[in-house]
């Protein structure tokens, strides 16, 4: 099992469901990276995602290979790689398509500050 500050790779639908459930229970921000082994931009952004995971232990980062878990990718209507989905309590609150570091960081910062504001309100 992954430790804090790591990107969690889900290789089975069961693992995916378990990670989603954990995230929902903890009310943490979940960032899902829908990726593919053959995707150049996915490989380009992977080290950056791992770095974010280390810096932001309060965020859960999950990686799903769309070829490995086709049904999950279809359920979530993933059409391009990489696609990053931001989830809060089981709902999609934001989405970034493409290997855009700035948009990814902005999305995380936006939803983390929203979570902090809610928690302190």
ABEGO torsion letter per residue (X at the ends): XBBBGBBBBBABAAAAAAAAAAAAAAGBBBBBBBBBAABAAAAAAAAAAAAAAAABAABBBBBBBAAABAAAAAAAGBABOBBBBBBBGGBBABBBBEBBAAAAAAAAAAAAAAAAAAAAX
